[in-house]
Amino acid sequence: MVLFASILLAPAAVWAADGELRLQAVDSKTHQPVPVRVELSNSRGRPVRLKRVGAAELGTHFYLSGTATLGLRRGDYLFTMDAGPEFRTQTGNFTIDRYADDEKSVEMRRFANLADEGWYAGDLDSQRLSRDLPIVAATEGVHYAPSTAWTFDGQKWAKPNKFMLEAVDGNDPFAAGRTLGPYTARVELAGGTLLLISDQPLEAAPLELKPGVTSLEVIQQARAAGLHVVAASPTAWEYPLWVASGELDGVCLLTRQSELKRVVGKDPNGRPWDKSLYPGKTGLVRWSEDIYFHTVNCGIELSPLAGSGSGANESPLGTNCTYAYLTNAFTPTAWWDAVDRGAVVVTNGPLLRPSVSGEPPGTKFRLDNGETLDFQIALNMASRQTVEYLEILKNGEVDVEVRLSDWASKGGKLPPVSFDTSGWFAVRAKTNNADIRQFALTAPYYVESPAGPRISRASVEFFLAWLDQLEPRIGQSLSCTAEQLATAREFYRDLLGKASAQ
């Protein structure tokens, strides 16, 4: 039995409340209380920030685990309630008059349950207090939240907030079945940022790093210590070296930068991009996607991952997340095994659950010489945002674009994608959000003939040109050596000799 505590909300301002409203959220089917994220605004649409209210306050939102009493000044108010991406967002309004004493119960309507289908959400980049994580993760539907406890800035490890190092209360009902807490160390070097994720809570910094350490030395030490290594962004200057090392567990395709609406054409820690090809607010994310596609087009199987930066910014946990497909119950080990297989979907909006011949993403299909195979993609999708089109990507390019109405009329089946040589395919769903690039992307499915994986000459040359741009910066502001760059260049030149496609 799950017990929900009643939380008294005290207004942050010094004035006395004119009236009170008791607010509760319940599941529309069970009528049992559900935890929710709440935002309030006044009649002019301005956020109402209530300090020290509810739980896990961040920016303009807080979390509610039962019935809450709001003491507010007179006026009209609008509230928004969220119970994660599997519930419909609920909005409503109320008026506070002098001496008001009212109550409102809001029904939250679930339209999907991905964990019941074997898909478990993880947010690999957050900085939240351990005491806040249970209710936050339960509300947002996140099962795996290895929060950042330690940060290395190239000179020293930063002393973490002691409340981030606390163990998550195992008796908290919201923590049941989840792995939450201080499991991540963030290494921020001039050449890019790496996330080092441990299987055990990090009471101390996981590595002894010194000023001048190179990013590849960090990766080597992390691997020796049994840590998972994730590139925080594919735009990092030294990303091609990390890929060439073969030691990455994955790369965050959706990052804390993905949600920035005010930063256009800027990525201070990454390689610049052509603003004419990637213009506007969504340029950075589209650039990141194309870098990832070039990676896969080099014949390299690397899983896309995601992290929100929640706590370092005001985004809710799970704003960007990775859904990993597990055949049994969730454990961190099983989750990372799914990442290693490529059985993942990344999203900051739509919820995709693909299947090809009953298999999840990451599956490799064999193709005999002279054979042509058609692959039928079955897809379950749910979204709170408007999605007009689904895209089938073939070798990084849009092969087929399908209207959502056509997909629905065919019972969730997409047109077949055909291969007569090695390659890969994936599915992407994009929303109509004009402020940010909001989408879901499956990890690749692979098709391989006896000749081996598809290696694109153009993609290999893309990374060789990147190394040419990187070389003049060595010794000035980057965290790699000329020898390390030369080794990476040799790796890509070897791939170029094996290229099987333009």
Secondary structure in CASP SS format (residue, H / E / C, confidence):
PFRMAT SS
TARGET T0000
AUTHOR 0000-0000-0000
METHOD secondary structure of the structure
MODEL  1
M C 1.00
V C 1.00
L C 1.00
F C 1.00
A C 1.00
S C 1.00
I E 1.00
L E 1.00
L E 1.00
A C 1.00
P C 1.00
A C 1.00
A C 1.00
V C 1.00
W C 1.00
A C 1.00
A C 1.00
D C 1.00
G E 1.00
E E 1.00
L E 1.00
R E 1.00
L E 1.00
Q E 1.00
A E 1.00
V E 1.00
D E 1.00
S C 1.00
K C 1.00
T C 1.00
H C 1.00
Q C 1.00
P E 1.00
V C 1.00
P C 1.00
V E 1.00
R E 1.00
V E 1.00
E E 1.00
L E 1.00
S E 1.00
N E 1.00
S C 1.00
R C 1.00
G C 1.00
R C 1.00
P E 1.00
V C 1.00
R C 1.00
L C 1.00
K C 1.00
R C 1.00
V C 1.00
G C 1.00
A E 1.00
A E 1.00
E E 1.00
L E 1.00
G C 1.00
T C 1.00
H E 1.00
F E 1.00
Y E 1.00
L E 1.00
S C 1.00
G C 1.00
T C 1.00
A E 1.00
T E 1.00
L E 1.00
G E 1.00
L E 1.00
R C 1.00
R C 1.00
G E 1.00
D E 1.00
Y E 1.00
L E 1.00
F E 1.00
T E 1.00
M E 1.00
D E 1.00
A C 1.00
G C 1.00
P C 1.00
E C 1.00
F E 1.00
R C 1.00
T C 1.00
Q E 1.00
T E 1.00
G E 1.00
N E 1.00
F E 1.00
T E 1.00
I E 1.00
D C 1.00
R C 1.00
Y C 1.00
A C 1.00
D E 1.00
D E 1.00
E E 1.00
K E 1.00
S E 1.00
V E 1.00
E E 1.00
M E 1.00
R C 1.00
R E 1.00
F C 1.00
A C 1.00
N C 1.00
L C 1.00
A H 1.00
D H 1.00
E H 1.00
G C 1.00
W E 1.00
Y E 1.00
A E 1.00
G E 1.00
D C 1.00
L C 1.00
D C 1.00
S E 1.00
Q C 1.00
R C 1.00
L C 1.00
S C 1.00
R C 1.00
D C 1.00
L H 1.00
P H 1.00
I H 1.00
V H 1.00
A H 1.00
A H 1.00
T H 1.00
E H 1.00
G C 1.00
V E 1.00
H E 1.00
Y E 1.00
A E 1.00
P E 1.00
S E 1.00
T E 1.00
A E 1.00
W E 1.00
T E 1.00
F E 1.00
D C 1.00
G C 1.00
Q C 1.00
K C 1.00
W E 1.00
A E 1.00
K C 1.00
P C 1.00
N C 1.00
K H 1.00
F H 1.00
M H 1.00
L H 1.00
E C 1.00
A C 1.00
V C 1.00
D C 1.00
G C 1.00
N C 1.00
D C 1.00
P H 1.00
F H 1.00
A H 1.00
A C 1.00
G C 1.00
R C 1.00
T E 1.00
L E 1.00
G E 1.00
P E 1.00
Y E 1.00
T E 1.00
A E 1.00
R E 1.00
V E 1.00
E E 1.00
L E 1.00
A C 1.00
G C 1.00
G E 1.00
T E 1.00
L E 1.00
L E 1.00
L E 1.00
I E 1.00
S C 1.00
D C 1.00
Q C 1.00
P C 1.00
L C 1.00
E C 1.00
A C 1.00
A C 1.00
P C 1.00
L C 1.00
E C 1.00
L C 1.00
K C 1.00
P C 1.00
G C 1.00
V C 1.00
T C 1.00
S H 1.00
L H 1.00
E H 1.00
V H 1.00
I H 1.00
Q H 1.00
Q H 1.00
A H 1.00
R H 1.00
A H 1.00
A C 1.00
G C 1.00
L C 1.00
H E 1.00
V E 1.00
V E 1.00
A E 1.00
A C 1.00
S C 1.00
P C 1.00
T C 1.00
A E 1.00
W C 1.00
E C 1.00
Y H 1.00
P H 1.00
L H 1.00
W H 1.00
V H 1.00
A H 1.00
S H 1.00
G C 1.00
E C 1.00
L C 1.00
D C 1.00
G E 1.00
V E 1.00
C E 1.00
L E 1.00
L E 1.00
T C 1.00
R H 1.00
Q H 1.00
S H 1.00
E H 1.00
L C 1.00
K C 1.00
R C 1.00
V C 1.00
V C 1.00
G C 1.00
K C 1.00
D C 1.00
P C 1.00
N C 1.00
G E 1.00
R C 1.00
P C 1.00
W C 1.00
D C 1.00
K C 1.00
S C 1.00
L C 1.00
Y C 1.00
P C 1.00
G C 1.00
K C 1.00
T C 1.00
G H 1.00
L H 1.00
V H 1.00
R H 1.00
W H 1.00
S H 1.00
E H 1.00
D H 1.00
I H 1.00
Y H 1.00
F H 1.00
H H 1.00
T H 1.00
V H 1.00
N H 1.00
C C 1.00
G C 1.00
I C 1.00
E C 1.00
L C 1.00
S E 1.00
P E 1.00
L E 1.00
A E 1.00
G C 1.00
S C 1.00
G C 1.00
S E 1.00
G C 1.00
A C 1.00
N E 1.00
E C 1.00
S C 1.00
P C 1.00
L C 1.00
G C 1.00
T C 1.00
N C 1.00
C E 1.00
T E 1.00
Y E 1.00
A E 1.00
Y E 1.00
L C 1.00
T C 1.00
N C 1.00
A C 1.00
F C 1.00
T C 1.00
P H 1.00
T H 1.00
A H 1.00
W H 1.00
W H 1.00
D H 1.00
A H 1.00
V H 1.00
D H 1.00
R H 1.00
G C 1.00
A C 1.00
V E 1.00
V E 1.00
V E 1.00
T E 1.00
N C 1.00
G C 1.00
P C 1.00
L E 1.00
L E 1.00
R E 1.00
P E 1.00
S E 1.00
V E 1.00
S C 1.00
G C 1.00
E E 1.00
P C 1.00
P C 1.00
G C 1.00
T C 1.00
K E 1.00
F E 1.00
R E 1.00
L C 1.00
D C 1.00
N C 1.00
G C 1.00
E C 1.00
T C 1.00
L E 1.00
D E 1.00
F E 1.00
Q C 1.00
I E 1.00
A E 1.00
L E 1.00
N E 1.00
M E 1.00
A E 1.00
S C 1.00
R C 1.00
Q C 1.00
T C 1.00
V E 1.00
E E 1.00
Y E 1.00
L E 1.00
E E 1.00
I E 1.00
L E 1.00
K E 1.00
N C 1.00
G C 1.00
E E 1.00
V E 1.00
D E 1.00
V E 1.00
E E 1.00
V E 1.00
R E 1.00
L H 1.00
S H 1.00
D H 1.00
W H 1.00
A H 1.00
S H 1.00
K C 1.00
G C 1.00
G C 1.00
K E 1.00
L C 1.00
P C 1.00
P C 1.00
V E 1.00
S E 1.00
F E 1.00
D C 1.00
T C 1.00
S C 1.00
G E 1.00
W E 1.00
F E 1.00
A E 1.00
V E 1.00
R E 1.00
A E 1.00
K E 1.00
T E 1.00
N C 1.00
N C 1.00
A C 1.00
D C 1.00
I C 1.00
R C 1.00
Q C 1.00
F E 1.00
A E 1.00
L E 1.00
T E 1.00
A C 1.00
P C 1.00
Y E 1.00
Y E 1.00
V E 1.00
E E 1.00
S E 1.00
P C 1.00
A C 1.00
G E 1.00
P C 1.00
R C 1.00
I C 1.00
S E 1.00
R H 1.00
A H 1.00
S H 1.00
V H 1.00
E H 1.00
F H 1.00
F H 1.00
L H 1.00
A H 1.00
W H 1.00
L H 1.00
D H 1.00
Q H 1.00
L H 1.00
E H 1.00
P H 1.00
R H 1.00
I C 1.00
G C 1.00
Q C 1.00
S C 1.00
L C 1.00
S C 1.00
C C 1.00
T C 1.00
A H 1.00
E H 1.00
Q H 1.00
L H 1.00
A H 1.00
T H 1.00
A H 1.00
R H 1.00
E H 1.00
F H 1.00
Y H 1.00
R H 1.00
D H 1.00
L H 1.00
L H 1.00
G H 1.00
K C 1.00
A C 1.00
S C 1.00
A E 1.00
Q C 1.00
END
